[in-house]
């Protein structure tokens, strides 16, 4: 299986389009992952829900790490 290519950021994080660029960079890989899971037999709704939960957990993890850095 080929490794996904994800474009690096080209804008400054303060740029209004920074998060849009990130979403567009991740979308093909995420869609591909979802398609693989669905082909394996997982229902699309379960795949979408699971990806959402995993994303929320990742966001919480990185938010917790940032707040710990602010304290030190």
Secondary structure as UniProt FT lines:
FT   TURN            13..14
FT   TURN            16..17
FT   HELIX           18..39
FT   TURN            40..41
FT   HELIX           44..71
//
